[in-house]
Amino acid sequence: MSCEAVDRIGRVALSSGVPRRHLVQAVALAVLARQSPDRAATVRRGSASLSLALHADDTVTGVARRIADAVGCAPGPIAISAAGSGSGLPSGGTVHVIEGPGDSLALTTDLCERQISRVITAVESFGQAGGEGPRMRELCLRSPADIRDLQGWGRRLASVPAISLDELVARWARQRPNRPAAVAGARTLTYAEADRQATLLASALIRNDVQHGEPVIVRTGDRLGTVIAHVAVLRAGAVCVPLPVDRDPCEAVQLTRARLALCDTPSAAHRVPPGLRALSMDDLLEDGRTGAGGIDRSLPRSGFTDCAYAMVRLGEHGRIHGDLIDHHAWVSATTARISRAGTPAERVLVDGPLCTPTALAGMWWALQSGGTVCLADTVAHGTADRLAQGGFTEALLDPEAYVRALRLLDGARPPQCVVLTGGPCPPELVARHFGRLPATRLFVEYAPDGGPLPWAAAEVKPGDGEWPDARTGLLPTTNTQLHVVDEEGHPLGPGLVGEVCADGMALPCDRIAGPAGPAPLPRFQEGDGPAVHRSGRLARWRFDGTLEILEGRTE
């Protein structure tokens, strides 16, 4: 340990009356406690023991004083253990600090080399602290080896086509006009028909004074009509706000300040709250077919950097908020999924209405690839018609929907791959998947609180039974930078527990919240730096460069 570091410890020890060896022991305890999600550690010497749950605002001298009071000041090693294994790090060890003549300190310990390096680095980060010394949140726990590791992890870059979502549909309509873009039961919508009707509807929206960048609520029950509605709203340069047909739009109106809603029929258009103008898809498309309107020459009005979706979601305690997502972010996220799971061979099964993040992710996975989105509510209703026919080659579902789907897959032609997103995938579901579909690839995606765009993903393979659940071994999605940080926003090395954060183009560009909605967590970086999205979730890097999501939230 350097003389400079010893001098700093000496100044803190003299001003606080705490022996220097207990300061070093307190730092070692902090290093081990950071390996545990509950930040708990235990100190023992002989029959004396002290259990601590460290808080970020605890001071090093305060913790050292508690160690001294609990285990005594007699020389000899103490044993420190943490509740967590640290993802490859020892969960405990002995720490013996001997004060020699002058300012010399000798540290003997059976901690691993990485932990010892972190203790020394943290001691050297004391700075000019006086009085009660630094707080635990101010300790630097990054060793030189940690810095080298982190420089090579957390980022995967790839080129993304500069194209808007609605133009993806137009491109495939030119290349494969007769290919089905969407199927629902016995009904089929080709790319040419989807593109033509979306253009007619977008023109009608413009004639009804829909402005560029204006939010438009889409409440359509017809599944094929919903695909057309989404493409039309985007082509008109507006922002699509998808809602279930049975959901009161008042909160969404308050959140987005939308003044227009797109509904299926004239009767549905009458069932909207005062102040919200409703437009009927049937009427608008009929006007276009009869020539009452015509094609607006300004189309398409969308740009790949424009906002495409405002996804209205319920957070904790029923509070409403929205994620704003531009075209480029959605295309980038889908490009990442294609690079992992491949281009859909034919049909992508999605479950439920096209207003949930999971269903929309499946829809655009198919449409960006020139495939077919299989709009099946058969999974939700428990009927086996579509599934028994083997009517899909890929599926993108949330874990709950996949539990229901697996029951209906007996004897069916197995899909090539299944992507699960929108929630944790329990180990028993992984076991059931490979028990029934041993040749079907399985991917899991992670987004905090079931958000619209995934931050990380992994392929789960047979034999990965050592994973406690499928949120271990995750890699950042393409064009997403992941961080595991402490309370000050400083990156943490492998095995240390912190908050998982992200930045990059494949993420929502902003979050909006109503008066009673959850305020966004304050960002760690402002100004000219990247927009760092905080998750409020605990995670840690593994030593292989993959991410492990843990139970629990930050304070």
C-alpha positions as CSV (number, residue, x, y, z in Angstrom):
1,M,0.0,0.0,0.0
2,S,1.4,3.4,-1.0
3,C,2.7,5.9,1.6
4,E,0.4,8.5,0.2
5,A,-2.6,6.3,0.9
6,V,-1.4,5.7,4.5
7,D,-1.0,9.4,5.0
8,R,-4.5,10.0,4.1
9,I,-5.8,7.3,6.3
10,G,-3.7,8.8,9.1
11,R,-5.3,12.2,8.7
12,V,-8.8,10.7,8.9
13,A,-7.8,8.5,11.8
14,L,-6.3,11.4,13.8
15,S,-9.4,13.6,13.3
16,S,-11.9,10.9,14.1
17,G,-10.0,8.9,16.8
18,V,-10.5,5.6,14.9
19,P,-7.5,3.2,14.5
20,R,-6.3,3.0,11.0
21,R,-6.6,-0.8,10.8
22,H,-10.3,-0.5,11.4
23,L,-10.6,2.0,8.6
24,V,-9.0,-0.5,6.2
25,Q,-11.3,-3.2,7.6
26,A,-14.3,-0.9,7.0
27,V,-13.2,-0.5,3.4
28,A,-12.8,-4.2,2.9
29,L,-16.3,-4.7,4.4
30,A,-17.7,-2.2,1.9
31,V,-16.0,-4.0,-1.0
32,L,-17.6,-7.3,0.1
33,A,-20.9,-5.8,0.9
34,R,-21.2,-4.3,-2.6
35,Q,-21.2,-7.9,-3.9
36,S,-24.6,-8.5,-2.2
37,P,-27.9,-7.2,-3.5
38,D,-29.0,-6.3,0.1
39,R,-25.6,-4.7,0.8
40,A,-25.3,-6.9,4.0
41,A,-22.0,-8.1,5.5
42,T,-20.9,-9.7,8.8
43,V,-17.7,-9.1,10.7
44,R,-16.5,-11.8,13.2
45,R,-13.5,-12.2,15.5
46,G,-13.8,-15.1,17.9
47,S,-17.3,-15.1,19.5
48,A,-17.9,-11.4,18.7
49,S,-19.7,-10.5,15.5
50,L,-21.4,-7.5,13.9
51,S,-23.9,-7.7,11.0
52,L,-24.3,-4.6,8.9
53,A,-26.5,-3.5,6.1
54,L,-24.5,-0.6,4.6
55,H,-26.2,2.5,3.4
56,A,-24.6,4.7,0.7
57,D,-24.5,7.7,3.2
58,D,-22.7,5.7,5.9
59,T,-19.3,7.1,6.6
60,V,-16.2,5.0,6.5
61,T,-15.2,6.2,10.0
62,G,-18.7,5.4,11.3
63,V,-18.5,1.9,10.1
64,A,-14.9,1.5,11.4
65,R,-16.1,2.7,14.8
66,R,-18.8,0.1,14.9
67,I,-16.3,-2.6,14.0
68,A,-14.0,-1.5,16.8
69,D,-16.8,-1.4,19.3
70,A,-18.1,-4.9,18.3
71,V,-15.0,-7.0,17.8
72,G,-12.5,-5.1,20.0
73,C,-9.2,-3.5,19.3
74,A,-6.9,-6.5,20.0
75,P,-4.6,-7.4,17.1
76,G,-5.5,-10.3,14.9
77,P,-7.4,-11.0,11.8
78,I,-11.2,-10.5,11.4
79,A,-13.4,-12.5,9.1
80,I,-15.7,-10.6,6.8
81,S,-18.5,-12.4,4.8
82,A,-21.2,-11.1,2.5
83,A,-24.5,-12.6,1.7
84,G,-23.9,-12.9,-2.1
85,S,-21.3,-14.9,-4.0
86,G,-20.3,-11.9,-6.1
87,S,-20.8,-13.7,-9.4
88,G,-17.4,-15.5,-9.3
89,L,-15.9,-13.6,-6.3
90,P,-15.3,-15.1,-2.9
91,S,-18.1,-14.2,-0.5
92,G,-15.8,-13.8,2.4
93,G,-12.3,-13.9,3.8
94,T,-10.0,-12.8,6.6
95,V,-8.5,-9.3,6.8
96,H,-5.5,-8.7,9.0
97,V,-4.1,-5.1,9.1
98,I,-1.0,-4.6,11.1
99,E,0.3,-1.1,12.0
100,G,4.0,-1.0,12.0
101,P,6.5,1.7,13.0
102,G,5.9,5.2,11.6
103,D,3.2,5.2,9.0
104,S,3.6,1.7,7.8
105,L,0.6,-0.6,7.3
106,A,0.7,-4.3,6.4
107,L,-2.3,-6.0,4.9
108,T,-2.5,-9.8,5.0
109,T,-5.7,-11.4,3.7
110,D,-7.0,-14.4,1.8
111,L,-9.3,-12.3,-0.4
112,C,-8.8,-12.8,-4.1
113,E,-6.5,-10.5,-6.0
114,R,-9.3,-8.5,-7.6
115,Q,-10.8,-7.8,-4.1
116,I,-7.5,-6.8,-2.6
117,S,-6.9,-4.4,-5.5
118,R,-10.3,-2.8,-4.9
119,V,-9.6,-2.4,-1.2
120,I,-6.3,-0.6,-2.1
121,T,-8.0,1.6,-4.7
122,A,-10.8,2.5,-2.3
123,V,-8.3,3.4,0.4
124,E,-6.4,5.6,-2.1
125,S,-9.7,7.4,-3.0
126,F,-10.0,8.9,0.5
127,G,-8.7,12.2,-0.8
128,Q,-8.4,15.1,1.7
129,A,-11.4,13.9,3.7
130,G,-11.5,15.1,7.3
131,G,-13.9,14.9,10.2
132,E,-16.0,11.8,9.7
133,G,-14.2,11.0,6.4
134,P,-15.8,9.9,3.1
135,R,-19.2,8.4,2.7
136,M,-19.5,4.9,1.3
137,R,-20.9,6.3,-1.9
138,E,-17.7,8.3,-2.4
139,L,-15.4,5.3,-2.3
140,C,-13.9,4.4,-5.7
141,L,-14.2,0.6,-6.0
142,R,-12.8,0.3,-9.5
143,S,-9.4,-1.4,-9.7
144,P,-7.2,-1.1,-12.7
145,A,-8.3,-4.5,-13.9
146,D,-12.0,-3.5,-13.6
147,I,-11.3,-0.5,-15.8
148,R,-9.7,-2.7,-18.4
149,D,-12.6,-5.1,-18.4
150,L,-15.3,-2.4,-18.6
151,Q,-13.6,-0.8,-21.6
152,G,-14.3,-3.9,-23.6
153,W,-17.8,-4.6,-22.4
154,G,-21.2,-3.0,-22.6
155,R,-21.4,-1.8,-26.2
156,R,-22.3,-3.4,-29.5
157,L,-22.5,-1.2,-32.6
158,A,-24.0,-1.9,-36.0
159,S,-25.3,0.1,-38.9
160,V,-29.0,0.7,-39.0
161,P,-31.0,1.7,-42.2
162,A,-32.1,5.3,-42.1
163,I,-35.7,4.6,-42.9
164,S,-39.0,5.2,-41.2
165,L,-41.3,2.4,-40.1
166,D,-44.0,3.2,-42.6
167,E,-41.5,3.3,-45.4
168,L,-40.4,-0.2,-44.6
169,V,-43.9,-1.3,-45.5
170,A,-43.8,0.7,-48.7
171,R,-40.5,-0.8,-49.7
172,W,-41.9,-4.4,-49.3
173,A,-45.1,-3.4,-51.1
174,R,-42.9,-2.5,-54.1
175,Q,-40.8,-5.6,-53.8
176,R,-43.3,-8.3,-52.7
177,P,-46.8,-6.8,-53.3
178,N,-48.7,-10.0,-53.0
179,R,-47.0,-11.3,-49.9
180,P,-49.2,-11.4,-46.8
181,A,-48.2,-8.6,-44.4
182,A,-50.6,-9.8,-41.7
183,V,-53.1,-12.6,-41.2
184,A,-55.9,-12.9,-38.6
185,G,-57.8,-16.1,-38.7
186,A,-58.9,-16.7,-42.3
187,R,-58.3,-13.0,-43.3
188,T,-55.2,-11.8,-45.1
189,L,-53.7,-8.4,-45.7
190,T,-51.0,-8.2,-48.4
191,Y,-48.2,-5.6,-48.4
192,A,-49.7,-3.9,-51.5
193,E,-53.1,-3.6,-49.8
194,A,-51.7,-2.5,-46.5
195,D,-49.6,0.2,-48.2
196,R,-52.5,1.4,-50.4
197,Q,-55.0,1.7,-47.6
198,A,-52.5,3.3,-45.3
199,T,-51.8,6.0,-47.9
200,L,-55.5,6.6,-48.4
201,L,-56.0,6.9,-44.6
202,A,-52.9,9.1,-44.1
203,S,-54.2,11.5,-46.7
204,A,-57.6,11.6,-45.0
205,L,-55.9,12.3,-41.7
206,I,-54.1,15.3,-43.2
207,R,-57.4,16.6,-44.7
208,N,-58.7,16.4,-41.1
209,D,-55.9,18.7,-39.9
210,V,-53.6,16.1,-38.4
211,Q,-50.3,18.0,-37.9
212,H,-46.7,16.8,-38.2
213,G,-45.6,15.4,-34.8
214,E,-49.1,15.5,-33.4
215,P,-50.2,12.5,-31.1
216,V,-53.1,10.5,-32.5
217,I,-54.8,7.9,-30.3
218,V,-55.5,4.7,-32.1
219,R,-58.3,2.6,-30.6
220,T,-59.1,-0.1,-33.2
221,G,-60.5,-3.5,-32.4
222,D,-60.1,-5.0,-35.9
223,R,-56.6,-6.6,-36.0
224,L,-55.8,-6.1,-39.6
225,G,-57.3,-2.6,-39.5
226,T,-55.0,-1.8,-36.6
227,V,-51.9,-2.6,-38.8
228,I,-53.2,-0.2,-41.4
229,A,-54.0,2.5,-38.8
230,H,-50.5,2.4,-37.3
231,V,-48.8,2.7,-40.7
232,A,-51.2,5.5,-41.7
233,V,-50.6,7.6,-38.6
234,L,-46.9,7.3,-39.0
235,R,-47.0,8.1,-42.8
236,A,-48.9,11.2,-42.0
237,G,-46.0,12.3,-39.8
238,A,-48.0,11.9,-36.6
239,V,-47.2,10.1,-33.4
240,C,-49.1,6.8,-32.8
241,V,-50.6,6.4,-29.3
242,P,-52.0,2.8,-29.3
243,L,-54.7,2.0,-26.7
244,P,-57.0,-1.0,-26.1
245,V,-60.5,-0.4,-27.4
246,D,-62.0,-1.0,-23.9
247,R,-59.6,1.4,-22.1
248,D,-60.7,4.9,-21.1
249,P,-58.5,7.3,-23.0
250,C,-58.9,10.2,-20.6
251,E,-55.5,9.5,-18.9
252,A,-53.8,9.2,-22.2
253,V,-55.3,12.4,-23.4
254,Q,-54.1,14.2,-20.3
255,L,-50.6,12.7,-20.7
256,T,-50.1,13.3,-24.4
257,R,-52.5,16.3,-25.0
258,A,-53.9,14.4,-27.9
259,R,-57.0,16.0,-29.6
260,L,-57.7,13.2,-32.2
261,A,-58.6,9.6,-31.9
262,L,-58.8,7.0,-34.7
263,C,-61.5,4.4,-34.2
264,D,-62.9,1.5,-36.3
265,T,-66.4,2.6,-37.0
266,P,-68.7,5.6,-36.6
267,S,-70.4,4.0,-33.6
268,A,-67.0,3.5,-31.8
269,A,-66.1,7.1,-32.7
270,H,-69.1,8.3,-30.6
271,R,-67.8,6.6,-27.5
272,V,-65.0,9.1,-26.6
273,P,-64.7,11.6,-23.9
274,P,-65.6,15.3,-24.5
275,G,-62.8,17.3,-26.0
276,L,-61.4,14.4,-28.0
277,R,-62.4,14.4,-31.6
278,A,-62.9,10.9,-33.0
279,L,-62.4,9.9,-36.6
280,S,-63.9,6.7,-38.1
281,M,-61.5,4.5,-40.2
282,D,-64.5,3.2,-42.1
283,D,-65.6,6.6,-43.1
284,L,-62.2,7.9,-44.0
285,L,-61.3,4.9,-46.1
286,E,-64.7,5.0,-47.9
287,D,-64.1,8.6,-48.8
288,G,-60.7,7.7,-50.2
289,R,-62.1,4.7,-52.2
290,T,-64.9,6.9,-53.8
291,G,-62.5,9.6,-54.8
292,A,-63.8,12.2,-52.4
293,G,-60.3,12.9,-51.3
294,G,-57.3,11.8,-53.1
295,I,-53.7,11.1,-52.3
296,D,-52.0,14.0,-50.5
297,R,-48.8,14.9,-52.3
298,S,-46.9,15.7,-49.2
299,L,-46.8,12.0,-48.2
300,P,-44.8,10.4,-46.7
301,R,-44.3,13.0,-44.0
302,S,-42.4,10.8,-41.7
303,G,-38.6,10.9,-41.1
304,F,-36.4,8.3,-39.4
305,T,-35.5,10.7,-36.6
306,D,-39.1,11.7,-36.0
307,C,-41.1,10.4,-33.0
308,A,-43.1,7.4,-34.0
309,Y,-44.8,6.1,-30.9
310,A,-45.9,7.3,-27.5
311,M,-46.3,4.1,-25.5
312,V,-48.7,4.8,-22.6
313,R,-48.0,2.5,-19.7
314,L,-49.0,2.0,-16.1
315,G,-46.1,2.0,-13.7
316,E,-46.0,1.2,-10.0
317,H,-49.1,2.1,-7.9
318,G,-51.1,2.5,-11.1
319,R,-49.4,5.7,-12.2
320,I,-49.4,6.4,-15.9
321,H,-46.4,7.5,-18.0
322,G,-45.3,7.3,-21.6
323,D,-42.2,6.4,-23.5
324,L,-41.5,8.4,-26.6
325,I,-39.8,6.3,-29.3
326,D,-38.5,7.6,-32.7
327,H,-38.5,5.6,-35.9
328,H,-34.7,5.1,-35.8
329,A,-34.8,3.6,-32.2
330,W,-37.5,1.1,-33.2
331,V,-35.7,0.1,-36.4
332,S,-32.4,-0.2,-34.5
333,A,-34.0,-2.4,-31.8
334,T,-35.6,-4.6,-34.5
335,T,-32.3,-4.8,-36.4
336,A,-30.7,-6.1,-33.2
337,R,-33.4,-8.7,-32.9
338,I,-32.8,-9.8,-36.5
339,S,-29.1,-10.1,-35.8
340,R,-29.8,-12.4,-32.8
341,A,-32.8,-14.5,-33.8
342,G,-32.6,-14.1,-37.6
343,T,-35.0,-12.9,-40.3
344,P,-38.4,-14.5,-39.8
345,A,-38.8,-17.4,-42.2
346,E,-42.5,-16.8,-42.7
347,R,-45.0,-15.9,-39.9
348,V,-44.4,-14.3,-36.5
349,L,-47.0,-15.1,-33.9
350,V,-48.0,-12.3,-31.6
351,D,-50.6,-12.4,-28.9
352,G,-53.2,-9.8,-27.9
353,P,-54.0,-6.4,-29.3
354,L,-51.4,-4.3,-31.1
355,C,-51.1,-1.8,-28.3
356,T,-48.7,-3.6,-26.0
357,P,-44.9,-3.3,-26.3
358,T,-44.6,-7.1,-26.9
359,A,-47.2,-7.3,-29.6
360,L,-45.8,-4.2,-31.4
361,A,-42.2,-5.6,-31.2
362,G,-43.4,-8.8,-32.9
363,M,-45.3,-6.9,-35.6
364,W,-42.4,-4.8,-36.6
365,W,-40.0,-7.8,-36.4
366,A,-42.2,-9.3,-39.2
367,L,-42.8,-6.1,-41.2
368,Q,-39.2,-4.9,-41.2
369,S,-38.1,-8.3,-42.5
370,G,-40.8,-8.6,-45.2
371,G,-42.5,-11.4,-43.3
372,T,-46.0,-11.9,-42.0
373,V,-47.3,-11.0,-38.6
374,C,-49.8,-13.7,-37.4
375,L,-52.3,-11.7,-35.3
376,A,-53.6,-14.5,-33.1
377,D,-55.7,-14.0,-30.1
378,T,-56.0,-17.8,-29.9
379,V,-53.3,-17.9,-27.2
380,A,-55.4,-15.6,-24.9
381,H,-58.6,-17.5,-25.5
382,G,-57.2,-20.9,-25.3
383,T,-58.4,-22.2,-28.7
384,A,-56.0,-24.3,-30.6
385,D,-57.1,-23.6,-34.2
386,R,-54.2,-21.5,-35.4
387,L,-51.6,-23.2,-33.2
388,A,-52.6,-26.7,-34.1
389,Q,-52.1,-25.9,-37.8
390,G,-48.5,-24.9,-37.2
391,G,-49.4,-21.5,-38.6
392,F,-46.2,-19.7,-37.5
393,T,-42.5,-20.2,-37.8
394,E,-41.4,-17.7,-35.1
395,A,-43.1,-16.3,-32.0
396,L,-42.6,-13.2,-29.9
397,L,-44.5,-13.4,-26.7
398,D,-44.4,-12.5,-23.1
399,P,-43.6,-15.4,-20.7
400,E,-47.2,-15.6,-19.5
401,A,-48.6,-15.9,-23.0
402,Y,-46.0,-18.5,-23.8
403,V,-47.0,-20.7,-20.9
404,R,-50.5,-20.8,-22.5
405,A,-49.1,-21.3,-25.9
406,L,-47.0,-24.3,-24.9
407,R,-50.1,-26.2,-23.8
408,L,-51.4,-25.8,-27.4
409,L,-48.3,-26.9,-29.3
410,D,-48.6,-30.7,-28.9
411,G,-48.4,-32.3,-32.3
412,A,-47.9,-29.0,-34.1
413,R,-45.0,-28.2,-36.4
414,P,-42.5,-26.6,-34.0
415,P,-41.5,-23.0,-34.7
416,Q,-37.9,-22.3,-35.5
417,C,-37.4,-19.9,-32.7
418,V,-39.3,-18.2,-29.8
419,V,-38.4,-14.8,-28.4
420,L,-39.7,-14.0,-24.9
421,T,-39.8,-10.4,-23.7
422,G,-41.9,-8.3,-21.3
423,G,-40.9,-10.0,-18.1
424,P,-38.6,-12.5,-16.4
425,C,-38.5,-16.0,-17.8
426,P,-38.6,-18.5,-14.9
427,P,-36.3,-21.6,-15.1
428,E,-39.3,-24.0,-15.2
429,L,-40.5,-22.3,-18.4
430,V,-37.1,-22.8,-20.0
431,A,-37.2,-26.5,-18.9
432,R,-40.8,-26.9,-20.3
433,H,-39.7,-25.3,-23.6
434,F,-36.8,-27.6,-24.3
435,G,-38.8,-30.6,-23.0
436,R,-41.5,-30.0,-25.7
437,L,-39.5,-28.2,-28.4
438,P,-35.9,-29.4,-28.1
439,A,-35.0,-28.1,-31.6
440,T,-36.5,-24.6,-31.2
441,R,-34.1,-21.8,-30.3
442,L,-35.1,-19.7,-27.3
443,F,-34.2,-16.1,-26.8
444,V,-35.0,-13.9,-23.8
445,E,-34.9,-10.1,-23.8
446,Y,-34.7,-7.7,-20.9
447,A,-36.3,-4.2,-20.7
448,P,-36.9,-2.6,-17.3
449,D,-40.5,-3.0,-16.1
450,G,-41.5,-4.5,-19.5
451,G,-40.5,-1.4,-21.5
452,P,-41.0,-1.2,-25.2
453,L,-37.4,-1.6,-26.3
454,P,-35.0,-4.3,-24.9
455,W,-31.8,-3.3,-23.3
456,A,-30.2,-6.7,-23.3
457,A,-30.8,-10.2,-24.6
458,A,-29.5,-13.7,-24.5
459,E,-30.0,-17.1,-26.2
460,V,-30.9,-19.8,-23.7
461,K,-29.6,-23.2,-24.6
462,P,-30.2,-26.7,-23.3
463,G,-27.8,-27.4,-20.5
464,D,-27.7,-23.9,-19.2
465,G,-29.2,-25.2,-16.0
466,E,-26.7,-23.4,-13.7
467,W,-28.5,-20.2,-14.4
468,P,-30.9,-19.3,-11.6
469,D,-33.2,-17.7,-14.3
470,A,-32.9,-16.5,-17.9
471,R,-32.0,-13.0,-16.9
472,T,-28.4,-14.1,-16.4
473,G,-25.8,-14.1,-19.3
474,L,-27.4,-11.1,-21.0
475,L,-25.5,-9.1,-23.6
476,P,-26.4,-5.5,-24.6
477,T,-28.6,-5.2,-27.7
478,T,-27.0,-3.6,-30.8
479,N,-26.5,0.1,-30.4
480,T,-27.2,0.1,-26.7
481,Q,-24.5,0.9,-24.1
482,L,-25.1,-0.8,-20.7
483,H,-23.7,0.4,-17.4
484,V,-23.8,-1.0,-13.8
485,V,-23.2,2.0,-11.5
486,D,-23.0,3.0,-7.9
487,E,-25.1,5.8,-6.2
488,E,-22.9,8.5,-7.8
489,G,-23.2,7.1,-11.3
490,H,-19.6,5.6,-11.3
491,P,-19.2,2.3,-13.2
492,L,-18.7,-0.8,-11.1
493,G,-16.5,-3.8,-12.0
494,P,-17.6,-7.4,-12.4
495,G,-19.3,-9.0,-9.4
496,L,-20.3,-5.7,-7.7
497,V,-24.0,-4.9,-7.5
498,G,-25.4,-1.6,-8.7
499,E,-28.1,0.0,-10.8
500,V,-28.3,-1.0,-14.4
501,C,-28.4,2.0,-16.8
502,A,-28.3,2.4,-20.5
503,D,-27.8,4.8,-23.3
504,G,-27.8,4.5,-27.1
505,M,-30.0,5.0,-30.2
506,A,-32.0,1.8,-29.7
507,L,-33.7,3.2,-26.6
508,P,-36.7,5.5,-26.1
509,C,-35.8,9.1,-26.7
510,D,-37.7,10.5,-23.7
511,R,-40.3,9.8,-21.0
512,I,-43.3,11.8,-20.2
513,A,-45.4,11.7,-17.0
514,G,-48.7,13.2,-16.0
515,P,-49.4,15.1,-12.8
516,A,-49.8,11.9,-10.9
517,G,-47.3,9.9,-12.9
518,P,-43.9,8.7,-11.8
519,A,-41.2,11.3,-12.3
520,P,-38.3,10.0,-14.3
521,L,-35.3,9.0,-12.2
522,P,-32.7,11.8,-12.4
523,R,-30.1,11.1,-15.0
524,F,-26.5,10.7,-14.1
525,Q,-25.2,12.6,-17.1
526,E,-26.6,15.8,-18.4
527,G,-25.5,18.5,-20.8
528,D,-23.6,17.3,-23.8
529,G,-23.2,13.7,-22.6
530,P,-25.5,10.9,-23.7
531,A,-28.9,10.5,-22.2
532,V,-28.5,7.8,-19.6
533,H,-31.7,5.9,-18.8
534,R,-31.9,4.7,-15.3
535,S,-33.8,1.5,-14.6
536,G,-34.0,1.4,-10.8
537,R,-33.1,-2.3,-11.0
538,L,-30.1,-4.1,-9.5
539,A,-27.6,-5.9,-11.7
540,R,-24.0,-6.9,-11.9
541,W,-21.5,-7.8,-14.6
542,R,-20.2,-11.4,-14.7
543,F,-16.5,-12.0,-15.4
544,D,-17.4,-13.3,-18.9
545,G,-18.7,-9.8,-19.8
546,T,-22.4,-10.7,-19.6
547,L,-25.0,-9.0,-17.4
548,E,-27.0,-10.6,-14.6
549,I,-30.3,-9.0,-13.5
550,L,-31.0,-9.4,-9.8
551,E,-34.1,-9.2,-7.7
552,G,-34.9,-6.0,-6.0
553,R,-34.7,-2.3,-6.7
554,T,-32.3,0.5,-5.8
555,E,-33.2,2.7,-2.8
